[in-house]
Amino acid sequence: MNNSMSLRARLTLVILAPLIVIAILFGGWAYFDAQDNAAERFDRSLLSTALAISRDTAVNGGDALSEETRDLLRDTSGGAVFYHVYAPDGVFVTGYATPPVPPEPVLPETTQTYYDAIYQGAPVRALRFSQSTTIDGLTGLFTFSVWQETSVRDGFVRTRTGPVFMIITSMIVALAFIVWFGVARGLAPLTDLEDAIARRSASDLSPIKRRIPQEVTGIVGRFNALLGELSKTLDAKNAFISDAAHQLRNPIAGVLSLAESVARAKTIEDVKERSDDLLTAAKDTGQLANNLLTLERAQANVGQENKHTFDPRPILQDVTRKMLPAARQEKVHLLSNIDAGMAQLCGDPVMFEQAILNLIRNALLHGGPNLTEIKLLAGSNAGTYDIKIIDNGKGIPEEDFDHALGRFRQVGPSPGSGLGLPIAATVAEAMGGKLNLAAKGAGFSVTFTVPNLQPEEATLSFTG
């Protein structure tokens, strides 16, 4: 079926097509039934006429037919009947001189034979009837032939089937109009639904709540769900832009202020001191911008085509190497213990690396002055892969965990952007896992838990 066809035309065609097929079958049955009835009726009429002729011939010696028999000959079943009689010795007795010839030889013992033939260029239906009788002193098997043009029978079939075909055609045409306009009426709610959808815009993503046909409930439900997700995404985008603008405003102002102070410096020592402050401020601003971009990428819906299966162990080893200089600068021991067992994760390996980097940076920034050790522990655990970042710093009270997971939020005054934990939590959720916080005495523990795919599952889900 043509995909460009309107739904109205599709429904009309689907409804009418089987009805037309049924009408054709019924019309064919009516036609053939009329033909069978006509053949039976006309054959009985020919036999009645033949019997009447044989009776009159026996009574009158073939000289004359009764008035009743002549009426039969003039108008049997609506048309004239012709006849021929000859004696046992082949002598013509009465009737028309030349009867139609049977297409096949007739056996002598056959007393009654119906056949189709051609008489004077016209198709006819004929009956050859043999009867033993005595006419004018001659006793023997006389043969009576009667025939009638088949056009009479065909006309009878047409008169019987014509009204039937007319009724069927009229009903189909009437039904087509009813279905065409009825379908249009039935599809009116879809037009209203189209109008409701057309009213939705970027500023109005409210769900459709009007009454709808049951058949499109699922479609409208999915559409409303899509509107809800889109609304949440736009709200998140707007909130991100607002937060980013707010968080970048002060660092950028500080960088500009320090740049101006460098320009106004009067001595080389002042230039060097202020340049160092400017470099530090620029690095902090760059780190904040990078964290903002990382958070935005983590919050974006990552399609299956952008996900890959990967082994986390080399990434974790690389993260440890990258963070060692920063840890040594803060006089903190960074230790790692990565299980050598098989592990396969599904997600974005770059975002995974950024999440773990942020967790270690978070521990360095917020561990406090008594922080001396950070441990990275990684290994499989009953279908999951757990990466734990444990430090012996000042920690976070358990009642502040939810606050710590909020964007741009920090527990107490401390450096940083307040995005480390939200980034890690978002990445974990994108990979089908979660981020767990725990207080460990005087320290703090963050567990990054994600599904660990079996080797065969990893092979099946790999899309890179």
C-alpha positions in Angstrom: 0.0 0.0 0.0 1.3 3.5 -0.9 2.7 5.1 2.2 1.7 8.6 0.8 -2.0 7.6 0.9 -4.1 9.4 3.4 -5.4 7.6 6.5 -8.9 8.3 5.3 -8.3 6.6 2.0 -6.5 3.7 3.6 -9.4 3.0 6.0 -11.9 3.3 3.2 -9.9 0.9 1.0 -9.4 -1.6 3.8 -13.1 -1.6 4.5 -14.4 -1.7 0.9 -11.8 -4.1 -0.6 -13.1 -7.2 1.2 -16.7 -6.1 0.6 -16.1 -5.7 -3.1 -14.5 -9.2 -3.2 -17.6 -10.6 -1.4 -19.9 -8.8 -3.8 -18.0 -10.2 -6.8 -18.2 -13.7 -5.4 -21.9 -13.3 -4.6 -22.6 -11.9 -8.0 -20.8 -14.8 -9.7 -22.7 -17.3 -7.6 -26.0 -15.6 -8.5 -25.1 -15.6 -12.2 -24.1 -19.3 -12.4 -27.1 -20.2 -10.2 -29.4 -18.4 -12.7 -27.8 -20.2 -15.5 -28.3 -23.6 -13.9 -32.0 -22.7 -13.1 -32.5 -21.4 -16.7 -31.0 -24.5 -18.2 -33.2 -26.8 -16.1 -36.3 -24.7 -16.8 -35.8 -24.5 -20.5 -34.9 -28.2 -20.8 -38.2 -29.1 -19.0 -40.0 -26.8 -21.4 -38.5 -28.5 -24.4 -39.5 -31.9 -23.0 -43.1 -30.7 -22.4 -43.3 -29.4 -25.9 -41.9 -32.7 -27.3 -44.4 -34.7 -25.4 -47.3 -32.5 -26.6 -46.1 -32.8 -30.2 -45.8 -36.6 -29.9 -49.3 -36.8 -28.5 -50.8 -34.6 -31.2 -48.9 -36.4 -34.0 -50.2 -39.8 -32.8 -53.8 -38.5 -32.6 -53.9 -36.5 -35.9 -51.3 -38.5 -37.9 -49.1 -35.5 -38.1 -51.6 -33.4 -40.0 -52.3 -30.8 -37.4 -51.3 -29.7 -33.8 -53.7 -28.7 -31.2 -54.2 -25.1 -30.2 -52.6 -25.8 -26.8 -49.5 -27.3 -28.5 -49.2 -24.3 -30.9 -49.2 -22.0 -28.0 -46.3 -23.9 -26.5 -44.4 -23.6 -29.8 -45.0 -19.9 -30.1 -44.0 -18.9 -26.6 -42.2 -21.5 -24.5 -40.3 -19.8 -21.7 -40.5 -16.5 -23.7 -39.4 -17.7 -27.1 -40.4 -19.7 -30.2 -39.8 -23.4 -30.3 -39.1 -25.3 -33.6 -39.8 -29.0 -34.1 -39.2 -31.9 -36.5 -40.7 -35.4 -36.6 -39.6 -38.4 -38.7 -40.8 -42.0 -38.9 -38.9 -45.2 -38.2 -38.0 -45.5 -41.8 -36.6 -42.0 -41.9 -39.5 -40.5 -43.7 -40.3 -36.9 -42.8 -43.6 -36.6 -40.9 -44.1 -33.0 -39.9 -42.4 -29.9 -38.7 -39.4 -28.0 -40.1 -37.5 -29.8 -42.8 -34.0 -29.8 -41.3 -33.4 -30.2 -37.5 -30.1 -29.2 -35.9 -27.5 -32.0 -36.0 -26.1 -33.3 -32.7 -22.4 -32.6 -32.2 -21.9 -36.3 -31.5 -23.6 -39.4 -32.8 -26.7 -40.5 -30.8 -26.9 -44.2 -29.9 -30.1 -45.9 -31.2 -31.2 -47.1 -27.8 -31.1 -43.5 -26.4 -34.6 -42.2 -26.0 -33.9 -38.6 -24.8 -30.8 -36.4 -25.6 -30.2 -32.8 -24.9 -27.5 -31.0 -26.9 -26.3 -27.6 -28.0 -25.9 -27.0 -31.8 -26.0 -24.3 -34.5 -29.2 -23.8 -36.5 -29.2 -21.3 -39.4 -26.2 -19.5 -37.9 -27.7 -19.2 -34.4 -26.8 -21.2 -31.3 -29.7 -23.4 -30.1 -30.6 -25.8 -27.4 -32.2 -29.0 -28.7 -33.9 -32.1 -27.5 -34.1 -35.4 -29.5 -36.9 -37.5 -28.2 -37.6 -41.1 -29.4 -40.9 -42.8 -28.7 -42.6 -46.0 -30.0 -46.0 -45.2 -31.3 -48.4 -45.8 -34.3 -49.2 -43.1 -36.8 -51.4 -43.8 -39.9 -51.0 -47.5 -39.4 -47.2 -47.3 -39.1 -45.9 -48.6 -35.8 -42.3 -48.1 -34.6 -39.8 -45.7 -33.0 -40.6 -42.2 -34.0 -38.1 -39.4 -33.4 -39.2 -35.9 -32.3 -36.7 -33.0 -32.3 -37.5 -29.7 -30.7 -35.1 -26.7 -30.3 -35.0 -23.1 -29.2 -32.4 -20.3 -29.6 -30.2 -20.0 -26.6 -30.5 -16.2 -26.8 -33.9 -16.7 -25.1 -32.3 -18.5 -22.2 -29.5 -15.9 -22.0 -32.1 -13.1 -21.9 -33.8 -14.9 -19.1 -30.5 -15.1 -17.1 -29.9 -11.4 -17.7 -33.4 -10.5 -16.4 -32.8 -12.6 -13.3 -29.2 -11.4 -12.5 -29.5 -7.8 -13.7 -31.4 -6.6 -10.7 -29.1 -8.5 -8.4 -26.0 -6.8 -9.9 -27.8 -3.4 -9.8 -28.6 -3.9 -6.1 -25.0 -5.0 -5.3 -23.5 -2.1 -7.2 -25.8 0.4 -5.6 -25.0 -1.0 -2.1 -21.3 -0.8 -2.7 -21.5 2.8 -4.0 -23.7 3.8 -1.1 -21.4 2.1 1.3 -18.4 3.8 -0.2 -20.0 7.2 0.4 -21.0 6.2 3.9 -17.5 4.9 4.8 -15.7 7.9 3.1 -17.7 10.4 5.1 -18.0 8.2 8.2 -14.2 7.8 8.4 -13.8 11.5 8.0 -16.1 11.9 11.0 -14.3 9.3 12.9 -10.9 10.9 12.3 -12.1 14.3 13.5 -10.4 13.7 17.0 -7.1 13.2 15.2 -7.5 16.6 13.5 -8.2 18.1 17.0 -5.1 16.3 18.2 -3.1 17.7 15.4 -4.3 21.2 16.4 -3.2 20.5 20.0 0.2 19.4 18.9 0.6 22.5 16.6 0.0 24.7 19.6 3.0 23.3 21.5 6.2 25.3 21.2 9.5 25.8 23.0 7.7 28.0 25.5 4.7 25.6 25.9 5.7 21.9 26.4 2.7 21.0 28.6 1.3 17.5 28.1 -1.8 17.0 26.0 -4.8 16.3 28.3 -7.8 16.4 26.0 -10.0 13.4 25.4 -8.6 11.2 22.7 -9.6 7.9 21.0 -8.4 4.8 22.7 -6.4 3.8 19.6 -4.0 6.7 19.9 -3.7 6.7 23.7 -0.3 5.0 23.4 1.0 7.5 20.8 -0.2 10.5 22.8 1.3 9.0 26.0 4.7 8.6 24.4 4.4 12.1 22.9 3.6 13.5 26.4 6.5 11.6 27.8 8.8 13.0 25.1 7.5 16.5 25.9 8.2 15.9 29.6 11.8 14.8 28.9 12.3 17.7 26.5 11.0 20.1 29.1 13.3 18.7 31.7 16.2 18.9 29.3 15.5 22.5 28.5 15.1 23.3 32.1 18.4 21.6 32.8 20.1 23.5 30.0 18.7 26.8 31.2 19.8 26.1 34.7 23.2 25.1 33.5 23.6 28.3 31.5 22.5 30.4 34.4 24.8 28.6 36.9 27.7 28.7 34.5 27.2 32.4 33.9 27.0 33.0 37.6 30.0 30.8 38.5 32.3 32.2 35.7 31.4 35.8 36.4 33.6 36.2 39.5 36.6 34.2 38.3 36.7 36.1 35.0 36.4 39.4 36.9 39.3 38.3 39.1 41.4 37.4 36.1 40.7 40.8 34.5 41.5 42.6 37.8 44.8 40.8 38.1 45.6 41.5 34.5 45.0 45.2 35.1 47.2 45.1 38.2 50.0 43.4 36.3 49.8 46.2 33.7 49.9 48.8 36.5 52.8 47.2 38.4 55.8 49.6 38.9 58.5 47.1 39.7 59.7 43.8 38.4 58.9 42.1 41.7 55.3 43.4 41.7 55.0 42.2 38.1 56.3 38.7 39.0 54.1 38.4 42.1 51.0 39.6 40.4 51.7 37.4 37.3 51.9 34.4 39.6 48.5 35.3 41.0 47.1 35.9 37.5 48.4 32.5 36.4 46.8 30.8 39.4 43.5 32.6 38.8 43.6 31.7 35.1 44.2 28.0 35.9 41.3 28.0 38.4 39.1 29.6 35.8 40.1 27.2 33.1 39.5 24.3 35.5 36.1 25.6 36.3 35.2 26.0 32.6 36.5 22.5 32.0 34.4 21.1 34.8 31.3 22.9 33.5 31.8 21.3 30.1 32.5 17.9 31.6 29.2 18.2 33.7 27.2 19.2 30.6 28.6 16.3 28.6 27.9 13.9 31.4 24.3 15.1 31.7 23.6 14.8 27.9 21.8 11.7 26.8 24.5 9.5 25.3 23.1 7.4 22.5 24.0 3.7 22.3 26.1 4.4 19.2 28.4 6.6 21.3 29.0 3.9 24.0 31.9 1.5 24.0 33.0 -1.4 26.1 36.4 -0.9 27.7 38.7 -2.2 30.3 38.9 0.3 33.2 42.2 -0.9 34.6 44.6 0.9 32.2 42.5 4.1 32.6 42.7 3.8 36.4 46.5 3.3 36.2 46.8 6.3 34.0 44.7 8.4 36.4 47.0 7.5 39.2 50.1 8.5 37.3 48.5 11.8 36.3 47.5 12.7 39.9 50.8 11.7 41.5 52.5 15.1 41.0 49.6 17.0 42.4 49.4 14.7 45.4 53.2 15.0 46.1 52.9 18.8 45.9 50.3 18.6 48.7 52.5 16.1 50.6 49.8 13.5 50.2 50.5 9.8 49.6 48.4 8.5 46.6 48.1 4.8 46.7 46.3 2.5 44.2 45.3 -1.1 44.4 43.6 -2.3 41.1 42.4 -5.8 41.0 43.9 -7.8 38.1 40.7 -9.6 37.4 38.7 -9.3 34.2 36.5 -6.2 33.9 34.5 -4.8 31.0 32.5 -1.5 31.4 30.1 0.1 28.9 30.1 3.8 28.5 32.3 6.7 27.5 35.9 6.0 28.6 36.8 9.7 28.4 34.0 10.6 30.8 34.9 7.7 33.0 38.4 9.0 33.3 37.2 12.6 34.0 34.9 11.3 36.8 37.7 9.4 38.6 40.1 12.4 38.2 37.5 14.7 39.7 37.0 12.4 42.7 40.8 12.4 43.4 41.0 16.2 42.9 38.0 16.5 45.2 39.8 14.6 48.0 42.9 16.8 47.5 41.0 20.0 47.6 38.6 19.3 50.5 40.6 16.9 52.6 41.7 19.6 54.9 45.2 20.3 56.5 45.4 16.9 58.1 45.0 15.0 54.9 48.0 12.7 54.4 46.7 9.7 52.3 44.4 8.9 49.4 43.7 5.4 48.3 42.2 4.2 45.0 40.8 0.7 45.3 39.2 -1.0 42.3 37.8 -4.5 41.7 34.9 -6.7 40.7 32.1 -7.4 43.2 29.1 -9.6 42.3 28.4 -8.3 38.9 29.6 -4.7 39.5 32.9 -3.0 39.3 33.6 -0.7 42.3 36.2 2.1 42.4 36.7 3.5 45.9 38.4 6.7 46.7 39.3 6.7 50.4 41.0 9.6 52.2 41.9 10.3 55.9 40.9 14.0 55.7 38.3 15.9 57.5 35.4 14.2 55.8 31.8 15.2 55.4 29.0 14.7 57.9 26.5 12.2 56.7 23.6 14.7 56.9 25.5 16.9 54.4 25.8 14.1 51.7 22.8 15.4 49.6 24.1 18.9 49.8 27.6 17.8 48.7 26.1 16.1 45.6 24.4 19.4 44.4 25.9 21.4 41.7 28.2 24.3 42.8 27.6 23.3 46.5 30.3 22.8 49.1 30.2 21.8 52.7 32.0 24.7 54.4 34.3 27.2 52.8 36.9 25.5 50.6 38.5 25.9 47.2 37.0 24.3 44.1 33.9 24.7 41.9 31.6 22.3 43.7 31.3 20.1 40.6 33.5 17.2 41.4 30.9 14.9 43.0 28.0 15.9 40.7 30.2 15.1 37.7 31.1 11.7 39.0 27.5 10.9 40.1 26.2 11.9 36.6 28.8 9.7 34.8 28.0 6.8 37.1 24.3 7.1 36.3 25.0 7.4 32.5 26.8 4.0 32.8 24.0 2.4 34.7 25.6 2.7 38.1 25.6 5.0 41.1 27.9 7.0 43.4 27.8 6.2 47.1 29.2 8.4 49.9 30.4 7.1 53.3 32.0 8.6 56.3 34.9 6.6 57.5 35.8 7.8 61.0 37.9 10.9 60.5 38.0 10.3 56.7 35.8 10.1 53.7 35.0 7.4 51.1 33.4 7.7 47.7 32.4 4.5 45.8 31.9 4.6 42.0 29.8 1.5 41.3 29.0 0.5 37.7 27.9 -2.8 36.0 30.7 -5.2 35.1 29.8 -6.9 31.9 30.7 -10.5 31.3 33.1 -11.1 28.4 30.3 -12.5 26.1 28.0 -9.6 27.1 30.8 -7.1 26.4 31.3 -8.6 22.9 27.6 -8.4 22.1 27.2 -4.8 23.3 30.3 -3.4 21.8 29.5 -0.7 19.2 32.8 1.1 18.7 
